[in-house]
């Protein structure tokens, strides 16, 4: 019975990693579709969202079944609950990548915006891509240095998001209404993608250390607090 339980727990982790890699690839492709007005990549992102959603449903069913049949405790319980929460967050990250792809597809054959606004949006998309890649790697390795780097990337995304407001309000750029809407939406999508990456980083940090984050506490501080208790 315990061997079956271990196999099911392994499958839970494998499927979560698969979902994380799908979400990371989706943002990578959404970024390229945004940069190059690549409608084929945008369509791939939109299609991939269905797979990410299906993985979340499967993980939900598997996790609830494990809780009901096996009644896990201690570290195993923490793992199952963490997987359920992380899977839900990855589903939202897939949605955000899809939203970016929708905007890119909607402006085809033109690129979304131009000049400094385009450059800022591309920079945000590239940093969001890094967040997705590091989340997938973190799910595979549980290396908390990756969790810290995800938080650093999110700080960059937050700063770029703030810069987007200045560009939107800059009358000298003479943005059309459509360009204004696209800029506001895209900047928000990618800023939220970073936030979700941090949420997963903190959940993995809790899974590894058993220490819950306090408000405004960094991942580095959480890890250091855990080392102090050991």
C-alpha positions in Angstrom: 0.0 0.0 0.0 2.8 2.4 0.9 4.5 1.7 -2.4 1.4 2.6 -4.3 1.2 5.8 -2.3 4.7 6.6 -3.2 4.1 6.0 -6.9 1.1 8.2 -6.8 3.0 11.0 -5.0 5.7 10.7 -7.7 3.1 11.0 -10.4 1.7 14.1 -8.7 5.1 15.7 -8.8 5.8 14.6 -12.4 2.5 16.1 -13.7 3.0 19.3 -11.8 6.5 19.7 -13.4 4.9 19.0 -16.8 2.3 21.7 -16.2 5.1 24.1 -15.1 7.1 23.4 -18.3 4.0 24.0 -20.4 3.3 27.3 -18.8 6.9 28.4 -19.3 6.9 27.4 -23.0 3.6 29.3 -23.4 5.1 32.6 -22.2 8.2 32.0 -24.3 6.1 31.6 -27.4 3.8 34.5 -26.4 6.9 36.7 -26.1 8.1 35.7 -29.6 4.6 36.2 -31.1 4.6 39.7 -29.5 8.1 40.6 -30.8 7.7 39.4 -34.3 3.9 39.4 -35.0 4.2 35.6 -35.3 0.6 34.4 -35.6 1.6 30.7 -35.7 3.2 31.0 -32.3 0.3 32.9 -30.9 -2.0 30.1 -32.0 0.2 27.5 -30.3 0.0 29.4 -27.0 -3.8 29.5 -27.3 -3.9 25.8 -28.0 -1.5 25.0 -25.2 -3.7 26.7 -22.6 -6.2 23.8 -23.0 -3.4 21.3 -22.1 -2.5 23.4 -19.0 -6.1 23.5 -17.9 -6.4 19.7 -18.4 -3.3 19.1 -16.3 -4.8 21.2 -13.5 -8.0 19.2 -13.5 -6.1 15.9 -13.4 -3.9 17.2 -10.6 -7.0 18.3 -8.6 -8.6 14.9 -9.0 -5.4 13.0 -8.1 -4.7 15.3 -5.1 -8.2 15.0 -3.7 -8.2 11.3 -4.2 -4.9 11.0 -2.3 -6.2 13.1 0.6 -9.4 11.0 0.7 -7.8 7.5 0.4 -4.4 7.9 2.0 -4.9 10.6 4.6 -1.3 11.9 4.3 0.3 13.6 7.2 3.3 15.9 7.9 5.5 16.4 4.9 3.3 14.4 2.6 0.2 16.4 3.5 2.2 19.6 2.9 3.3 18.3 -0.5 -0.3 17.4 -1.7 -1.7 20.7 -0.5 1.2 22.6 -2.1 0.7 20.8 -5.4 -3.0 21.7 -5.5 -2.2 25.4 -4.9 0.7 25.6 -7.3 -1.3 23.8 -10.0 -4.0 26.5 -9.7 -1.4 29.2 -10.0 0.2 27.6 -13.1 -3.2 27.5 -14.7 -3.5 31.3 -14.2 0.0 31.8 -15.6 -1.1 29.8 -18.7 -4.1 32.1 -19.0 -1.9 35.2 -18.9 0.3 33.9 -21.6 -2.8 33.2 -23.7 -4.0 36.8 -23.1 -0.6 38.1 -24.4 -1.0 35.8 -27.5 -4.5 37.1 -28.1 -3.3 40.7 -28.3 -0.4 39.7 -30.6 -2.8 37.8 -32.8 -5.3 40.6 -32.8 -2.8 43.1 -34.3 -1.4 40.7 -36.9 0.2 41.4 -39.4 1.4 44.4 -37.5 3.4 44.3 -34.3 1.8 45.6 -31.1 2.8 49.3 -30.8 6.2 50.7 -31.7 9.1 52.8 -30.4 9.7 53.0 -26.6 6.4 51.4 -25.8 7.2 48.4 -27.9 10.7 48.2 -26.4 9.3 48.3 -22.8 6.6 45.6 -23.6 9.2 43.3 -25.1 11.5 43.8 -22.1 8.6 42.9 -19.8 7.8 39.8 -21.9 11.4 38.7 -21.8 11.6 39.0 -18.0 8.2 37.2 -17.7 9.7 34.4 -19.8 12.7 34.1 -17.4 10.2 33.9 -14.5 8.4 31.0 -16.3 11.7 29.2 -17.0 12.9 29.5 -13.4 9.6 28.4 -12.0 9.8 25.2 -14.1 13.4 24.6 -13.0 12.4 25.3 -9.3 9.6 22.7 -9.5 12.2 20.2 -10.8 15.1 21.0 -8.4 13.6 22.7 -5.3 16.7 24.9 -5.4 15.8 27.9 -3.2 18.4 30.1 -4.9 16.0 30.0 -7.9 13.2 31.1 -5.7 15.2 34.2 -4.8 15.9 34.9 -8.5 12.3 34.6 -9.4 11.5 37.3 -6.8 14.3 39.5 -8.3 12.8 39.1 -11.8 9.4 40.1 -10.4 10.9 43.2 -8.8 12.1 44.2 -12.3 8.7 43.5 -13.8 7.1 45.7 -11.1 9.5 48.5 -12.0 8.8 48.2 -15.7 5.1 48.1 -15.0 5.4 51.5 -13.2 7.3 52.8 -16.2 4.5 51.8 -18.5 2.2 54.3 -16.8 4.5 57.2 -17.7 4.6 56.1 -21.4 0.8 55.8 -21.5 0.4 59.3 -20.1 3.1 60.8 -22.3 1.2 62.9 -24.8 4.2 63.4 -27.1 4.0 59.7 -28.1 0.6 60.3 -29.6 -0.7 56.7 -29.0 -3.9 55.7 -30.5 -6.7 54.4 -28.3 -6.0 50.8 -29.3 -2.3 51.3 -28.6 -3.1 52.7 -25.1 -5.4 49.7 -24.3 -2.9 47.2 -25.6 -0.1 48.7 -23.5 -2.1 48.9 -20.3 -3.4 45.3 -20.7 -0.1 43.7 -21.8 1.9 45.4 -19.0 -0.7 44.2 -16.5 -0.7 40.6 -17.8 3.1 40.3 -17.6 3.3 42.0 -14.2 0.7 39.5 -12.9 2.7 36.6 -14.5 5.6 37.6 -12.3 3.4 37.8 -9.2 2.2 34.3 -9.8 5.8 33.1 -10.2 6.6 34.6 -6.8 3.6 32.9 -5.3 4.9 29.5 -6.5 8.4 30.4 -5.3 7.1 31.1 -1.8 5.0 27.9 -1.8 8.1 25.8 -2.8 10.1 27.6 -0.1 7.4 26.6 2.4 7.5 23.1 1.1 11.2 22.9 1.6 11.6 24.8 4.8 8.3 24.4 6.5 8.4 28.2 7.3 5.4 30.3 6.2 6.2 33.8 4.8 5.1 36.9 6.8 3.8 40.0 5.0 6.7 41.9 3.2 9.2 39.1 4.1 11.5 38.1 1.3 12.3 34.5 0.2 15.9 35.0 1.4 14.7 36.0 4.9 12.4 32.9 5.0 15.3 30.6 4.0 17.6 32.3 6.6 15.0 31.9 9.3 14.7 28.2 8.4 18.5 27.7 8.7 18.5 29.4 12.0 15.9 27.0 13.3 17.7 23.9 12.1 
